[in-house]
Amino acid sequence: MTRYIAKRLLQLVPVLLGITLLVFLIFHYTSDPTQVILGLHGSEEQRVALRESLGLNDPLLVQYARYLGNAVQGDLGNSWMRKTPVSAEIAQKFPHTVELTMIAMFITVAMGILVGVISAVKPYTLVDYLSMTAALLAVSIPVFVLGLFFISIFSVKLGWLPINGRMSAAMLSSFEPPTNFYLIYSFFTGKWAIFWDLAKHIMMPAVVLAGATTALLARMTRATMLEVVRQDFIRTAKAKGLSQRVVIFKHALKNAMIPIITVIGLQFGGLLGGALLTESVFTWPGLGTLTISAVEAKDLPLVQGVVILVATLFVLANLAVDVMYAFFDPRIKYA
């Protein structure tokens, strides 16, 4: 196993190099830093001096090698508009996005697998038709439309949940955690008033973000489970007198987990990407909101840093999926 993981990590190196090169070239040929930083009224002398200070007169290969060398050390350059290190900006917002994404992933896995199993156990019944219709609607509705719908119902009409932000101003003024993972910290330290305030703020963004991925996972789980429950070993387990719960969750579901794990791993990257729109709808202070503000300001180093980070996490998520295969299916051998 250790040898396999080391081998896969080495295989990730050219993938990550390709990603960084592609992103670097896209931003190099689609932007002029002097126009963004100096605006339309900068003199030619100022533009020449700025290009020289930024190293833009060097050969393209030299620029890429310099950027790659700095990126390996955690230096992604400086934001053009904020005048601060890109890595510092990302480090400040990234925990908020991780917290939102992890809760959305928990909802996706719990609800997607549960609904898919129920539909497979009771196929072609009213429960199956209703759940799969709801899943189809969830996949079809765009994130921003679903977000606005939730806001109009649960915030405007019912007044149950706050419209935006991460926590109320009253709570924020009295809460100084040593970590950016506010929800987790307040839960484990027993600060329940703050925890429930945070939970109410994160509930709608997390459900909206998880909507489409939950529906996709439910449909995949149903399809895979329907195929597994027809196998001979399931009939044998039933003939031995095992309970329905044991047959379904211990034997059938475990053997159906390979394609389900694949979907979960791929959708993790989808959740990070979907967080961009979700955070903008709910004004969630994460990478999505940061990226949109950077795009509006044409702050390309900041956008470039976020894109590379998300792409790297997506690749690592796929590695985690490969490693998890062996746990659920011992027939898989690692070479």
N, C-alpha and C positions, 0 to 999 in steps of 0.2 A: 504493500500500500504506500509506504513512504517513498519508494522508488518511483511509483506511478505518479504521485503528487509532484515530486521533484521534476519528473519528465514533463508533466503538463505545465508546470510553472515556466520551464524553459521554452515550451512551445508558445507561451503567451507573449514572450518578448517580441518576436517579429510582428505579432498582431498589434501590440501596443505601439510599436514603432510605426506601423502603417497608419494607425489612428492619429497619432500625433503629427505625422507628416502630412496627412490629408487635411487635417484641421489647420495646420500651419499654412499650407499652400492656399487653401480657400480664403483665409483671412488676409493673406499677403496680397493676393490678386484682386480682392474685392474692396479694399479699403486704402485710404491715404491718411496715415496718422496726423500729418501736418494740418490737414483740413479740419479734422475732428478737434485737435488740441488748440490750434490757433484760430480756427474759424475762417470765415471768408475775408477777414480784414487783415490777416497777417501779411507782413511784407515778404518779398522773395528772400531777402537776407535771413529773416527769422526762420523761414521754412528750410533753407539750406543748413543753417546751424542746428535746427532741431533734428533733421535727418541724420546729420553727422553724429549728434549726441546719442541718438537712438540706435546707431549702427546700421541704419537702413541703406547706407552706401556700400556696405560689404557684400560680397557674393552671396547668393541665396543659400548655398550649402553651408557657408560659414554662419549665417544668421540662424539656420535651423540647428546646427550643431551647438551653437551657443545657447539657444532656447532649450534644447534637449538636456544639455549639461546642467543648466540652472534648474530645470523641472525635476530632474532626478534628485536634486538637493532640496526640493520643496519650494524653490523660487520660481513662481509663474509670472514674474514681471510685476509692474505697477499699474494700477488703474489709471487711465488717462484722465478721467473726470474727478475721481475721489482723491487722487494723489497718494494712495495707500497701497501696500502690497496686496496683490490678488489673493495670495494664500491666506492672508489675515481676514480678508472679507469673506472668503469661502468658509474658513474655520468658524467664523462667528455665526453664519447662517446655516451651515450644513447640519448641525445637531437638530435644528427645528424640522428640517425636511426628513431626516432619518426617523425622528420620533413619529411624524405623521405617516411616513411610508411603512414603518413597522406595524403600527396599529392597523393601517389599511390592509397590510399583508395578513395580519392575524384574522381580520374579518373575512378576507378572501379565502384563506385556507379553511377556516372553521365553517363558514356558511357554504362555500362552494362544494366542499367534499360532502357535507351533511345533506344538502339539497340533491346533489348528484346521486348519492347512495339511496336516498328515499325514493327518488324517481326510478332508479334501476330496480329496487326491490318491488315497487308497485308500478310496473310499466303499463302505459296505455290506460291509466286511470285518470280520474279528475285531478288528483294531486299532481300527477306527472304532467298533464297538459297545462295546468296552471303554472307550475314551477318553470317549465321550459318556455312558456309564453312570456313570463316575467323575465327570464334570462335573455330571451331574444330582444325584448324591449330595452333592457339594461345595456346590451351591447350596441344597440342602434342609436340610443340617445347620446348626443355629445356631452362631454363633461361640463362645459359651461352652461348648457341648457338645463341639465339636471341640477347643477348647483343653484342656479337662479330659481328653479322650481322649489327646491328645498327651502331656500331663504324665504320665498313668498309664503310658503305654508307654515313652516315651523318657527320662523322668526317674526314675520310681519303679521300673519293672521292669528296664530296661536300664542306667540310670544314665549315659547318654551326655551328656545336656544338663541344665543347671541348671534348677530349677523356676521361679524368679522373679528379679527384680532386673535391673539393667543390667550389672553386673560384680561379680566376687567381691570380698569385703572386703579380701583381701590385696593385690589389684591396685589397688583404689581408694586404699589408704593410700599407695601409691608413685606415684600418677599424678595430676599436676596440669596438665592441658592448658590452653592459653590460650583454648580455645573449647569450646562445649558439644557440638560434633559429634565425640564421642570416637572413633567408629569411623573416620571419614574422617581425622581428625588422626593417629591411630596408624598408619594404613595409609601415608600419605604421609611420615611421619617414620621409618618402618621399625621401630617398636616392636612387633615381631611377637608377642611373648608376650602383651602387652596386647591386640593386635588379635584374636588367636584367642580370648582370653577373652571379649572383647566380642561376637565373632561367634557364639560358642556361646550367649551369653545372648539375642541378638536373633533367632537362627534360628527358634525355635518361634513366637514372637509374629508374626514377619514372614510365615511360611508360613501360619499360621492366619488372619491378617488378609487375606492374598492369596487364600485358598481359593475363596471364592464369586465374587470378581471374575475370577479366572483361569478358572473354569468358564464364567462368562457370556461372557467374551471368546473362549474357545475355540469355543463354540457359534456365536457371531456370525461369527467368522472362517470356520468351516466352511461356514455357510449362504451367506455372501457369496462365498467362493471357488468353491463349487459352481456359483453363477450365472455367475461370470466365466469359468471354464474352458470353458464351453459357447459362448463368444462366437467370432465369426469370426476376430478378430485372433489369438486363441490358436491356432486351427487353422493360420492362416497362419504363425505363428512356428514351429510344429512342422514344417510343410512345408518351411520354409527350412533345416531341419536343426539348429536350435538345441538345445542340451542341455536335458534335463528341468529341471535346476536353474535355468538362465537363464530358461526359459519361466515357471516357477512363481514364482520370487522377484523377477525383474526386471520381468516383464510382468503376470502375473496378480495377484500380491500388491499391487503398486503401484496397480493399478486397483481393487482391493478395499478400499483403505485408508480411504476416506471414512467408511463406517459404522463401521469399526473404530476410527478416531480419535474419532468421536463417543462410542462406548462408553467408550474410555479416559478421555476428558475428564470424562464424567459419573461414572465410577467413582472418579475421584480424590477427589471430594467424598464418595463412599460410603466410601472407605478412611479418610478423616478421621473420619467418623461411626462407622465400625466400630472405629476405634482406641479409642474410649471403653470398649467392652466388652472388647476384647482386652487393653488395658492393665490393666484391673481384674483379669482372670484371672491375668495373669503379673506383677502388681505392677510394671508398667513405669512409671517416674517421668515421665510425660508429661501432656499436657492431659486425657486421659481420666481418669486417676487424680485429677488436680486437680479436674476437674468433678464427679466422684462425691463426693469429700469435701466440695465446696462445696454440692452438693445436699443431702447428709445434714445439713450445718450450716445449711441455708437461707440460704447466703451468696449472695443474688441478684445483687449487682453483679458478683461473680466469674463466676457462671453466665452472666449477660448479656454480659459481655465475651467469653467463649469462644464463645458462640453467634454473636455478630456477626462475630468473627474467622473462624470456619469458614464462615459464609455468604458473607463477602467473598471468601475463597479459592475457594470453589465458583464464584462468578460470574467471577472472573478466570480460572479454569481453562477455563470455557466460551469466554471471549474468546480464549484461547490456541488452543483447538480451531478456532475460526473462522479464525484466521490461518494455521494449519497446512494448511487445506484446499487453498490455492493451491499449496503445495509439492508435494503428491501428485497434484493434478489441475489442470493448467494451464487446463482448460476453464472453471474457475470464475473469473468476473470480479468484481472488487470495484467497487461503485458508490460 
